[in-house]
Amino acid sequence: MLRNLKAEMIRTNIKPADIAAFLNVRYATIIDKLNGNYHFSFNDAIKIKNHFFPQMNIEYLFQSFEKESGDDEDESTTTSQFDHSYT
């Protein structure tokens, strides 16, 4: 889950539909990626950062918070959430 990106979207009144339109993808695709079901490509992450959040750090925006199985609910792990394939 991309908590930081979601929080910044709320702070700046950017809707998932805005990002979907900008990237020319389905709304459901953006929702899936925001929820961590799929990863944003590195190129799309750069585009989102540059267009919507030019003042923000990309590592901060796309830091992923994933709950580890068996852990307490408030514990999570953090990773970079980029699809590093170069296709």
N, C-alpha and C positions, 0 to 999 in steps of 0.2 A: 504494500500500500504506500502510496506517495503522499504521506501526511503533509510534508512541507509545501509541495506544489498545490495541494488542495487548499491549504491554509492561505497561501498567497493569492490563489484564485478568488477566495472569499473576500480577502482584504481589498482586492482591486476590482471586485465585481466582474470578473471574467468567468464566463459560463463554459461548461464542457462543449456546448454547441458552438461557441466562438472558436475554440481550438479545432473542433472537427471541421468547421467551414474553412479555417485557415489552412489546414493540412489536406483538405479535400478528401476526408474519410467520413465514414458513418459515425454518428453520435455514439452508438453502442460500442464501437471500437475504442473511442476515447474513454468511455466509462470503464470498459474492461481493463484498459491500460492504467487508468488512475487507481483502480482497485487492486492492481497487482496481478491480474490474471494473465496478462501479456506484458511484454516490455516495450517501451518506446525505443525506436532505433536511435542511434547516436545522432544521426542527421536530423531527425525530427525533434529530438531534445534540444539541439542547438537552435533550430528554427523557432521553437516555442520560447526558449530563453531570450533570444535576440529580439523577437517581435513583441512578446507580452511582458517580459521581465528583464529588460536590458541591464538594470542595476543589480540584479541578483546573481549569486554564485550558482553555477550549474550543478556543482556537487551537492549544494544545499537543497536546491529544488528537486533533484531527482534521487535524493537519498531514500532508500527503501527501508521500510520498517516491516519485518516479517516476524510473526509470532513463532517461536519454537515449540514444537509439540511437547506436551508434558510440562511446560513451564507455567508459572502463574500468569494470569491474564495481563498484568501490567508489565511483564517482561517481554522484550522483543529484541531481535537482532537487526542490525543495520547493514545494508549492502548498497552498492551502486546498482541502479536499475536501468541498465542500458543493454540493448541487444547489440553485442559487439561483432555481429556478423557484418561483413563488408560487401554484401550483395546489393 
